[in-house]
Amino acid sequence: MHRPSQRQHGSVAEEDNHNHSEYEGIVIAGGGIGGLATALALYRVGLKCLVLEQGSSLRTTGAALNLWTNAWKELEALGIAEDLRTRHARLLGSRMVCVEDGLDKKVSYRNHEVRCVKRSVLIETLAAALPSGAIRFNSRVVAVLRSSNSDYPTIALEDGTYIKAKVLIGCDGVNSVISRWLGIQPTRLLGRSTSRGLSVYPQGHSFEPRLYINLENGVRVGYIPINDTEVFWFLNRKSVPKDLETARDPKLIIQEALDSLKGFPEEYHDIVLRTQTDSPTLTLLRFRWPWAVLFGRICKGTVTIAGDAMHAMTPHIGQGGCSTLEDAVILGRCLAEGMHGKSIGTKDEEKTRIQTALKKYVTERKWRVFMLMTKSYITGLLQPGSGRFMKFLREKIMAKVFGNALGHAHYDCGSLYATTESF
Ligand SMILES: Cc1cc2nc3c(=O)[nH]c(=O)nc-3n(C[C@H](O)[C@H](O)[C@H](O)COP(=O)(O)OP(=O)(O)OC[C@H]3O[C@@H](n4cnc5c(N)ncnc54)[C@H](O)[C@@H]3O)c2cc1C
């Protein structure tokens, strides 16, 4: 038997001679927000699936993320919005200060639902809503193989297992094996890094539920109350650490953040000093050029991608995770249309129906994520403190090209047609 781990990742082998140890209907590579949300969407429409996660447990790093109105609609479709709402405060608005630009801008979220959600809570809530056995840990996908007698994909795992699937959905993040197999341009380093952490106030804090951002000298720092006792902070800089050890050591991440806070309001020091010891992370930001998605092949046969595997974007408009939840709901709906009802028909007919469903998904997603990726990239490029010319572009051009600054968060990807078959 071939050892998949000895192959180049993402390679395609014709006429492979391996033993298919297993057969699964729908397989999802990656058990992050995208993989788990897609699995939940599929179960809610009555389609069984298997999530393959490379880690030995759920990956909950990254502290927290902002979920906007569009995400709450999707979480409602997935049936877990209420649970998350009770644990995360609704934000009233944001305040952005940049002394260099003379900027002190307040934005009301009156027409939006925005909450800063702990990643661990989101991931665990998604996983808890899935039937037992839906996630298989220690299952790293290393290659997709195509056998000569069928167009259905075979998935090779690092441990030597092969799984044949009717549908393969790559939710395996910014270094996706599946998007590489599809031939999509890889993600790139942005040359910026972000430290993030969770701070705890056992007696309660006194911050209003708002997103606070300060920008100075190329550093963008902010904090957001999650609930009465926890606050999420982030620090984004236009550089990456010279020593990658810093990125791995929580103490060094905190120290480095404190060093970068010179000249910022004193409250930031206190927030960072209160960081929960296991929560800080330092991430080298990666993104994909928007045209790679617009012109790339997002679906081949019955293989497609979702989440960061498709549309890794910069974090400047906080839409990476929100749009990943959109993918999940739309995939669930499209595959339900393609795989349910009527008589199954011949194998070829079934395959054609699945391919049509996936093409519909790609058509629905391409322009939407292209616009979000573009807006996010440009927002980061033109952020306050980037000089007068950038200020001019920001004030005169952005509004004309993209309209309402927060308009993207009103997107409604629609509901799932849940069946009772799934649970
Ligand atoms: C600094 C920063 C701030 C952000 N802020 C926000 C925000 O405020 N709001 C927002 O909506 N989004 C935000 N995002 C984006 C958001 O975090 C991502 O878009 C989201 O996590 C994508 O989820 P995913 O499941 O596609 O990928 P991931 O979360 O990366 O999950 C991929 C999963 O696949 C697994 N995996 C990888 N390779 C394999 C393999 N070969 N085989 C099996 N498993 C594999 C990994 O272990 C992981 O569990 C931010 C991102 C960053 C970096």
The ligand as an SDF file (V2000), in Angstrom:
LIG
                    3D

 53 58  0  0  0  0  0  0  0  0999 V2000
   -5.8970   38.3040   13.5050 C   0  0  0  0  0  0  0  0  0  0  0  0
   -7.1860   37.8160   12.9470 C   0  0  0  0  0  0  0  0  0  0  0  0
   -8.3700   38.4120   13.3520 C   0  0  0  0  0  0  0  0  0  0  0  0
   -9.5800   37.9870   12.8090 C   0  0  0  0  0  0  0  0  0  0  0  0
  -10.7400   38.6100   13.2120 N   0  0  0  0  0  0  0  0  0  0  0  0
  -11.9120   38.2030   12.6940 C   0  0  0  0  0  0  0  0  0  0  0  0
  -13.1270   38.8340   13.1090 C   0  0  0  0  0  0  0  0  0  0  0  0
  -13.1460   39.7270   13.9570 O   0  0  0  0  0  0  0  0  0  0  0  0
  -14.2920   38.4070   12.5440 N   0  0  0  0  0  0  0  0  0  0  0  0
  -14.3150   37.4050   11.6090 C   0  0  0  0  0  0  0  0  0  0  0  0
  -15.3960   37.0550   11.1330 O   0  0  0  0  0  0  0  0  0  0  0  0
  -13.1790   36.7920   11.2020 N   0  0  0  0  0  0  0  0  0  0  0  0
  -11.9840   37.1550   11.7280 C   0  0  0  0  0  0  0  0  0  0  0  0
  -10.8430   36.5200   11.3440 N   0  0  0  0  0  0  0  0  0  0  0  0
  -10.9060   35.4550   10.3210 C   0  0  0  0  0  0  0  0  0  0  0  0
  -11.3330   34.1140   10.9000 C   0  0  0  0  0  0  0  0  0  0  0  0
  -10.5370   33.7800   12.0050 O   0  0  0  0  0  0  0  0  0  0  0  0
  -11.1790   33.0330    9.8390 C   0  0  0  0  0  0  0  0  0  0  0  0
  -11.7690   33.4750    8.6480 O   0  0  0  0  0  0  0  0  0  0  0  0
  -11.8380   31.7320   10.2550 C   0  0  0  0  0  0  0  0  0  0  0  0
  -11.2200   31.2230   11.4260 O   0  0  0  0  0  0  0  0  0  0  0  0
  -11.7090   30.7100    9.1230 C   0  0  0  0  0  0  0  0  0  0  0  0
  -12.1460   29.4570    9.5620 O   0  0  0  0  0  0  0  0  0  0  0  0
  -11.7220   28.1520    8.7770 P   0  0  0  0  0  0  0  0  0  0  0  0
  -12.4380   27.0240    9.4190 O   0  0  0  0  0  0  0  0  0  0  0  0
  -11.8890   28.3590    7.3210 O   0  0  0  0  0  0  0  0  0  0  0  0
  -10.1490   28.0130    8.9880 O   0  0  0  0  0  0  0  0  0  0  0  0
   -9.3580   27.6800   10.3250 P   0  0  0  0  0  0  0  0  0  0  0  0
   -9.9610   28.3690   11.4860 O   0  0  0  0  0  0  0  0  0  0  0  0
   -7.9180   27.9370   10.0340 O   0  0  0  0  0  0  0  0  0  0  0  0
   -9.5740   26.1230   10.5370 O   0  0  0  0  0  0  0  0  0  0  0  0
   -8.9400   25.1880    9.7110 C   0  0  0  0  0  0  0  0  0  0  0  0
   -8.9630   23.8520   10.4420 C   0  0  0  0  0  0  0  0  0  0  0  0
   -8.4920   22.8460    9.5550 O   0  0  0  0  0  0  0  0  0  0  0  0
   -7.5250   22.0660   10.1900 C   0  0  0  0  0  0  0  0  0  0  0  0
   -6.6250   21.6090    9.1340 N   0  0  0  0  0  0  0  0  0  0  0  0
   -5.7290   22.3390    8.4250 C   0  0  0  0  0  0  0  0  0  0  0  0
   -5.1050   21.5730    7.5110 N   0  0  0  0  0  0  0  0  0  0  0  0
   -5.6370   20.3350    7.6340 C   0  0  0  0  0  0  0  0  0  0  0  0
   -5.4110   19.0920    6.9640 C   0  0  0  0  0  0  0  0  0  0  0  0
   -4.4980   19.0070    5.9820 N   0  0  0  0  0  0  0  0  0  0  0  0
   -6.1170   18.0050    7.3350 N   0  0  0  0  0  0  0  0  0  0  0  0
   -7.0410   18.0890    8.3400 C   0  0  0  0  0  0  0  0  0  0  0  0
   -7.2810   19.2390    9.0300 N   0  0  0  0  0  0  0  0  0  0  0  0
   -6.6060   20.3380    8.6700 C   0  0  0  0  0  0  0  0  0  0  0  0
   -6.8570   22.9880   11.2080 C   0  0  0  0  0  0  0  0  0  0  0  0
   -6.2550   22.2720   12.2710 O   0  0  0  0  0  0  0  0  0  0  0  0
   -8.0540   23.8170   11.6650 C   0  0  0  0  0  0  0  0  0  0  0  0
   -8.7380   23.2160   12.7320 O   0  0  0  0  0  0  0  0  0  0  0  0
   -9.6180   36.9350   11.8680 C   0  0  0  0  0  0  0  0  0  0  0  0
   -8.4310   36.3130   11.4930 C   0  0  0  0  0  0  0  0  0  0  0  0
   -7.2280   36.7510   12.0300 C   0  0  0  0  0  0  0  0  0  0  0  0
   -5.9590   36.0570   11.6060 C   0  0  0  0  0  0  0  0  0  0  0  0
  1  2  1  0
  2  3  1  0
  2 52  2  0
  3  4  2  0
  4  5  1  0
  4 50  1  0
  5  6  2  0
  6  7  1  0
  6 13  1  0
  7  8  2  0
  7  9  1  0
  9 10  1  0
 10 11  2  0
 10 12  1  0
 12 13  2  0
 13 14  1  0
 14 15  1  0
 14 50  1  0
 15 16  1  0
 16 17  1  0
 16 18  1  0
 18 19  1  0
 18 20  1  0
 20 21  1  0
 20 22  1  0
 22 23  1  0
 23 24  1  0
 24 25  2  0
 24 26  1  0
 24 27  1  0
 27 28  1  0
 28 29  2  0
 28 30  1  0
 28 31  1  0
 31 32  1  0
 32 33  1  0
 33 34  1  0
 33 48  1  0
 34 35  1  0
 35 36  1  0
 35 46  1  0
 36 37  1  0
 36 45  1  0
 37 38  2  0
 38 39  1  0
 39 40  1  0
 39 45  2  0
 40 41  1  0
 40 42  2  0
 42 43  1  0
 43 44  2  0
 44 45  1  0
 46 47  1  0
 46 48  1  0
 48 49  1  0
 50 51  2  0
 51 52  1  0
 52 53  1  0
M  END
$$$$
